[in-house]
């Protein structure tokens, strides 16, 4: 098994893209072009991150200053975990009262990356949803269409691997998810994993799925085949999870799930790679 640092190095390169911020209603608030460079030195023992964002001019004439962030890494923090394909998540380790919380998720597929940031305000309400679509410099790639309910319908089978913050050996298990529309145009979901099955229904409201039955879970359907699964509110004494998904192609989807226990402690990170079989 590769080390966490080796998995991190899968993300090296220059990535051109944009940061797209969404409202709580799933509407685009703003879109900011970006260039991210991850460069290794000292025989891959040091990585320099340079992020440049190019905000639009308020008046359409004056060129605004470039927003630049530079960081150097020689090791990785406790808040982040990487998988062997370069996918990762970083975020809150411990939920605290009256403090912001959230997570970033990152996927890789050949010369494309997709990242998603889900942030919650000090009261535990969704505050910011940012989709980051990136393409490796000097490559020609095609963006996926915005995710639709129709693209999710069917039966998906997959394999999941769960990593733990204390770096104990990972767990692996098979998954199966079936998504269909019932006679009332509600989405029905049956998810089987680790010898348990969970069934649920969701109301479709444009690009947002609201799960029924007292659940506080919403799913936002986003551009480039992406999805964000978020609790309407995070709070102590209630376990919760953050999730991001990416339909890489019509018959392949990846999901990252970051789980927290009822003490607000980050417990695990799971990558699910699933394929549509019918």
N, C-alpha and C positions, 0 to 999 in steps of 0.2 A: 504494500500500500504506500502511495506517495505521501510525503509530508504535507502539512498545511501550507508551508511556504512554496513547495513545488506546485501545488494546486493554484496558489495565488499567481504564480508566474505565467499561467495559461492566459492571463488577461493582458500581458504586455503588448504594447503597440500604440499606434495613434488611432483614436476613435473619433469620428466626426458625426455629430448628431444634434439633438435638441432636447431641452427640458420643457415639457408641456405640463402646465399646472391646471388641475380640474377643480371645479366647485363641488360642494356636497350633492349637487343635482346632476353631476356628471358632465357639466358643460365646460368647454375650454375657456380658461381665464386668460392665459397668456402662453406664448411659445417663444423660447429663447434659444437661438443657435449656440452650439458649443463645440469645443475641441478638447478632448482628454488625451493626454500623453502619459503612458506608463513606461518608464525607461529603467532598465537594470544596469548596474555597474558593479565593480569590485567582484567579478566572477559570480554575478547574480546574488550577491549577499546584501545589496542595497537597491531599493527601488524608489525612484523619484516620480511623484504624481504631480502633474501640472494640468489644472483645469481652467480653461478660458471660456467665459460666457459673453455673448455679444448682445446686450439688451437693445431693443429698438429705440430709435430716437423719439422722444416725446413730441417734438414738433415736425419730424420728418425731414429736418434740415441739419441740425446740429448732430455731430457724431458723439454719442455718449462714451464714457470711458469703459474699457474692457474690465469685466469682473474676473479677477485672477486669483486662484488658490494654488499654493505650492506646498506639498508635504513630502517628507522623506521617511521611508520605512526600512528598518533593519530587523524588525520582528512584527508579529501580529498581536493585536489585543485580544482580550478575553471575550469581547462582544461580537466577534466575527468568526464564521466557519466557512470553509471552502470544500467543494466536492471535486472529484478527479477530473470532471469535464470543465472545470473553471467556474461553475455556478456557485453562488455564495449568498449569505445574508449577514448583515450586521445590524445592531440596534440595541434597544434597552435590555440591560441585564436584570435589573430589579425595578419593578414598578414602585414609585414613591408617591405619597400624597402631595397634591398641588405641584406636580412636576410634569413637564412634557414627556411623552413616550412615543415609541414608534419603531419602525424597522425599514431597512432598505433591502431589496432583493435584486439579484443579478443573474441573468441567464446568458449562455453563449451558444451559438449555432454557426459553425464555420466562420464567416467574416462578419457576422452580426452579433450585436449584444443588445439586450433589453434589460433595463433596470426600472424598478418601481419603488417609490418612497411613500410610505404611509405614516403620517404624523398625527398625533392626538394632543389636544390642548391640556392644560393642567386639570381641567374638570373631567378629562377622559373622553371628550367628544372629538370626532374626526375633524381635524383642522386643515390638513393639507394632503393632497394626493398628486404626486408628480410622476409622470411617465417619461423615461429617458430612452430614446431610440438612437442606437449608434451603429455605424458601419466602419469597418476597418478602412483606413486611408488607402486610396489607389485601388479599390476593388469595386466591382459593379454588382450590387445586390438589389433585390426587389422587396419592398415592404409588403407585409401581409395586409389584407383588408381589415377594417375595424371588426372586432369580434361581434358575432351575432348569436342569438339563441339557436338558430338553425345549424350553425357550424358546430355546436356542442352536442346536438342530439345524436343518440346512438349508444352503442356499448363500447366502452374503453377498457382495455386490460393493460396492466402495467406492473412495474417493479419499483419498489420504494426502498430507499436507504436512509436510515436515521442516524445522525451524528449528535454527539452530546458535548456540552461545554467543558466537561471534565475530561474529555478525550478518551473515555472508555471505548472499547471496541464497538463499532457500529452494528446496528440491527438491520436486517433486510427482510422484506416480506412482499407477497404478491397483492395486487389490488384489482378491483373491478368496479367500474362506475357505469350505471345505466341512466341516461337522461332522456325523458320523453315528455310530450305535451299531452295533457288529459283533455277530456271533452270540454272543459271550461277554459281552455288555453292557459292553464297553470302548468308550470314546469314541475315534473316529479323526478326526484333523484333517489337512487338506491346505490349506496356505496359500501362495498365489502372490502375489509382489510383486517389483517391480524386476527382472523377468526371471529370477527364481529361485523354485523350489517347495520347500517344506519339509513333510514328512509326519511325523506322530507319533501315538502312542496314549497314552491316559491311563486309569488305574484310578479308578473313581468310589467314593469313600468318604464317603457322606452328602453334605455340602455342600462337600467338598474333592476336587479333581481332582489326582491325582499322576501326572505324566507319566513314561512308562516309558523303557527303553533307556539307563539311566545318567544321564538328565536330572535336574537338581536343582530342577526347576520345580514349584511348586504353584500351583493356582488356587483361591481361596476364593470361593464363591458367597454373596452377601450380600443384605441387604434392599434394597428399592427398585430392583431390577434391576441392582445393582452387582456388580463382580467385582474381585478383587485378584490379580494375577499376580506371584509373588515367587520369587526363588531361595531355596533352603533355607539357603544360606550365601553371603555375599559375601566375596571374598578377592582380594588382589593377584595379578597374573600370570594372571588368568582374566577375560575379558570377561563382562559381565553386563548385565541390564536390569531395570528396574522397570516395571510396567504396571498401569493401572487401566482398567476398562471400565464403561459405563453403557448399559443398554437403555432408551432414552428412550421408545420405544413398541414394540409387538410386532414391528414391521418396521424399526426403526432403532436402530443402536447406535453409540456413540462409544468410541474407545479412545485413551489417551495412553500413549506408550512413551518412557521415558527411558533412553538407552543409554550404557554406559561401556566404554572400551577395556581392554586387558590391563594398562595402567598405572594403572587406577583413575580415569582422567580422564573427566569428563562430556563426551560427544561430541555428542549431538543430542537433540532432542525431536520426536516425531512424533505428529500427530493424525490418526487414521483415522476417517472417517465412512462407515459402511457400511449397506446396506439388504438385507433378505432378499428374494431373488427367487423362491425355491421351497423 
